[in-house]
Amino acid sequence: MTGTAAVAAAGRKVWWYVREVLGDTAYERYAAHLRAHDPEAEVPSRREFERMRTDAGDDPRKGFRCC
């Protein structure tokens, strides 16, 4: 592996890690899961998905939320 290829590979790994930590891949994972387990189900848009996540986090029955 050349130096440039090694740097590119390391960059891809860092980018993957950052996206995972920040939750940026949650929508892709959710959509893939939904399509695999119920192909006829309507997949919400990314905006709808983020709204659902926010609303679920605001549920007072789930306890204290810092943000």
N, CA, C and O of each residue as an XYZ file, in Angstrom:
268
protein
N       0.855     -1.169      0.000
C       0.000      0.000      0.000
C       0.899      1.230      0.000
O       1.822      1.339      0.807
N       0.623      2.142     -0.903
C       1.429      3.358     -0.978
C       1.046      4.309      0.149
O       0.039      4.110      0.828
N       1.838      5.318      0.335
C       1.574      6.300      1.383
C       0.251      7.004      1.184
O      -0.492      7.231      2.139
N      -0.044      7.349     -0.061
C      -1.303      8.035     -0.362
C      -2.500      7.128     -0.084
O      -3.505      7.569      0.475
N      -2.388      5.870     -0.473
C      -3.472      4.914     -0.238
C      -3.666      4.684      1.256
O      -4.798      4.545      1.718
N      -2.589      4.641      2.004
C      -2.684      4.437      3.449
C      -3.363      5.625      4.123
O      -4.184      5.451      5.024
N      -3.017      6.823      3.686
C      -3.648      8.028      4.245
C      -5.136      8.046      3.896
O      -5.970      8.380      4.738
N      -5.466      7.687      2.659
C      -6.868      7.647      2.248
C      -7.648      6.618      3.057
O      -8.772      6.886      3.481
N      -7.065      5.451      3.274
C      -7.730      4.409      4.059
C      -7.932      4.873      5.504
O      -8.992      4.646      6.087
N      -6.938      5.508      6.066
C      -7.058      6.014      7.433
C      -8.142      7.101      7.502
O      -8.912      7.153      8.461
N      -8.195      7.952      6.499
C      -9.213      8.994      6.453
C     -10.621      8.418      6.396
O     -11.530      8.923      7.054
N     -10.802      7.350      5.600
C     -12.110      6.698      5.520
C     -12.506      6.102      6.869
O     -13.667      6.182      7.271
N     -11.551      5.512      7.554
C     -11.840      4.921      8.874
C     -12.214      5.992      9.886
O     -13.138      5.804     10.677
N     -11.511      7.101      9.868
C     -11.821      8.206     10.779
C     -13.200      8.760     10.451
O     -13.998      9.011     11.354
N     -13.490      8.955      9.161
C     -14.784      9.476      8.750
C     -15.902      8.538      9.192
O     -16.929      9.008      9.682
N     -15.731      7.218      9.032
C     -16.729      6.243      9.472
C     -16.948      6.369     10.976
O     -18.089      6.391     11.438
N     -15.863      6.450     11.737
C     -15.950      6.535     13.188
C     -16.695      7.802     13.625
O     -17.561      7.737     14.498
N     -16.374      8.926     13.041
C     -17.023     10.188     13.394
C     -18.519     10.121     13.103
O     -19.332     10.555     13.919
N     -18.882      9.582     11.952
C     -20.307      9.461     11.606
C     -21.040      8.551     12.580
O     -22.177      8.835     12.955
N     -20.399      7.457     12.995
C     -21.016      6.547     13.956
C     -21.204      7.229     15.311
O     -22.274      7.131     15.913
N     -20.189      7.905     15.779
C     -20.255      8.557     17.082
C     -21.328      9.638     17.102
O     -22.049      9.773     18.091
N     -21.441     10.400     16.039
C     -22.404     11.482     15.983
C     -23.822     11.017     15.646
O     -24.760     11.814     15.685
N     -23.980      9.750     15.320
C     -25.304      9.222     15.004
C     -25.768      9.524     13.597
O     -26.955      9.397     13.294
N     -24.863      9.918     12.744
C     -25.212     10.290     11.371
C     -25.652      9.094     10.536
O     -26.347      9.270      9.536
N     -25.269      7.899     10.917
C     -25.614      6.705     10.155
C     -26.901      6.048     10.649
O     -27.324      5.029     10.103
N     -27.522      6.619     11.668
C     -28.728      6.021     12.244
C     -29.837      5.888     11.203
O     -30.519      4.865     11.152
N     -30.020      6.912     10.374
C     -31.084      6.858      9.368
C     -30.821      5.751      8.352
O     -31.732      4.996      8.011
N     -29.583      5.647      7.865
C     -29.274      4.608      6.884
C     -29.507      3.218      7.468
O     -30.054      2.343      6.797
N     -29.092      3.016      8.721
C     -29.299      1.715      9.372
C     -30.786      1.440      9.556
O     -31.242      0.321      9.323
N     -31.550      2.454      9.975
C     -32.988      2.289     10.179
C     -33.687      1.956      8.866
O     -34.506      1.038      8.817
N     -33.373      2.689      7.808
C     -34.005      2.448      6.504
C     -33.665      1.057      5.987
O     -34.537      0.367      5.459
N     -32.414      0.634      6.128
C     -32.015     -0.703      5.681
C     -32.747     -1.781      6.484
O     -33.204     -2.777      5.922
N     -32.856     -1.580      7.787
C     -33.559     -2.539      8.642
C     -35.032     -2.619      8.251
O     -35.593     -3.710      8.145
N     -35.650     -1.470      8.040
C     -37.061     -1.436      7.679
C     -37.293     -2.132      6.344
O     -38.237     -2.910      6.208
N     -36.449     -1.861      5.365
C     -36.598     -2.498      4.043
C     -36.389     -4.006      4.120
O     -37.057     -4.761      3.414
N     -35.457     -4.452      4.979
C     -35.160     -5.879      5.086
C     -36.281     -6.636      5.800
O     -36.595     -7.769      5.435
N     -36.880     -6.018      6.807
C     -37.866     -6.721      7.614
C     -39.312     -6.476      7.183
O     -40.192     -7.267      7.523
N     -39.569     -5.421      6.459
C     -40.914     -5.137      5.960
C     -40.790     -4.338      4.666
O     -40.952     -3.118      4.661
N     -40.502     -5.035      3.575
C     -40.249     -4.361      2.297
C     -41.391     -3.470      1.811
O     -41.161     -2.547      1.030
N     -42.606     -3.732      2.259
C     -43.745     -2.937      1.809
C     -43.997     -1.711      2.681
O     -44.832     -0.870      2.346
N     -43.290     -1.608      3.781
C     -43.472     -0.464      4.671
C     -42.915      0.801      4.026
O     -41.932      0.760      3.287
N     -43.558      1.912      4.319
C     -43.086      3.192      3.799
C     -41.916      3.674      4.659
O     -42.030      3.779      5.880
N     -40.804      3.963      4.008
C     -39.628      4.460      4.716
C     -39.779      5.969      4.868
O     -39.941      6.680      3.876
N     -39.726      6.463      6.106
C     -39.880      7.906      6.295
C     -38.695      8.662      5.697
O     -37.610      8.107      5.520
N     -38.920      9.914      5.396
C     -37.817     10.745      4.914
C     -36.835     10.947      6.061
O     -37.157     10.672      7.216
N     -35.654     11.423      5.744
C     -34.659     11.669      6.792
C     -35.192     12.689      7.800
O     -34.982     12.551      9.005
N     -35.872     13.698      7.301
C     -36.429     14.733      8.177
C     -37.464     14.128      9.136
O     -37.458     14.428     10.330
N     -38.354     13.273      8.605
C     -39.351     12.610      9.449
C     -38.688     11.708     10.480
O     -39.110     11.657     11.635
N     -37.654     10.999     10.057
C     -36.924     10.121     10.968
C     -36.296     10.923     12.108
O     -36.397     10.534     13.271
N     -35.652     12.032     11.780
C     -35.031     12.861     12.818
C     -36.081     13.422     13.769
O     -35.827     13.543     14.967
N     -37.255     13.765     13.248
C     -38.339     14.252     14.096
C     -38.801     13.158     15.054
O     -39.045     13.418     16.232
N     -38.920     11.923     14.537
C     -39.306     10.796     15.389
C     -38.277     10.574     16.494
O     -38.637     10.320     17.643
N     -37.012     10.668     16.145
C     -35.952     10.485     17.153
C     -36.018     11.564     18.217
O     -35.870     11.284     19.407
N     -36.239     12.792     17.787
C     -36.323     13.898     18.739
C     -37.535     13.732     19.647
O     -37.439     13.904     20.862
N     -38.675     13.398     19.050
C     -39.886     13.214     19.841
C     -39.737     12.067     20.833
O     -40.207     12.162     21.967
N     -39.091     10.990     20.416
C     -38.883      9.851     21.317
C     -37.977     10.244     22.476
O     -38.157      9.754     23.591
N     -37.020     11.108     22.233
C     -36.120     11.554     23.288
C     -36.773     12.510     24.258
O     -36.291     12.684     25.378
N     -37.873     13.137     23.844
C     -38.586     14.089     24.693
C     -39.624     13.415     25.588
O     -40.320     14.097     26.339
N     -39.737     12.116     25.522
C     -40.736     11.391     26.301
C     -40.410     11.478     27.793
O     -39.384     10.952     28.226
N     -41.257     12.126     28.582
C     -40.948     12.288     30.012
C     -40.929     10.970     30.776
O     -40.352     10.898     31.860
N     -41.546      9.931     30.234
C     -41.543      8.623     30.920
C     -40.173      7.967     30.861
O     -39.911      7.020     31.603
N     -39.300      8.452     29.996
C     -37.982      7.842     29.851
C     -36.962      8.447     30.814
O     -35.801      8.039     30.810
N     -37.363      9.385     31.614
C     -36.464      9.931     32.611
C     -35.774     11.201     32.162
O     -36.144     11.808     31.157
N     -34.779     11.586     32.912
C     -34.063     12.835     32.689
C     -33.294     12.814     31.382
O     -32.680     11.812     31.017
N     -33.340     13.916     30.699
C     -32.594     14.108     29.463
C     -31.792     15.380     29.593
O     -32.350     16.419     29.947
N     -30.522     15.336     29.322
C     -29.671     16.498     29.534
C     -29.847     17.570     28.465
O     -29.647     18.750     28.755
N     -30.210     17.207     27.252
C     -30.258     18.183     26.162
C     -31.593     18.173     25.464
O     -31.802     18.936     24.521
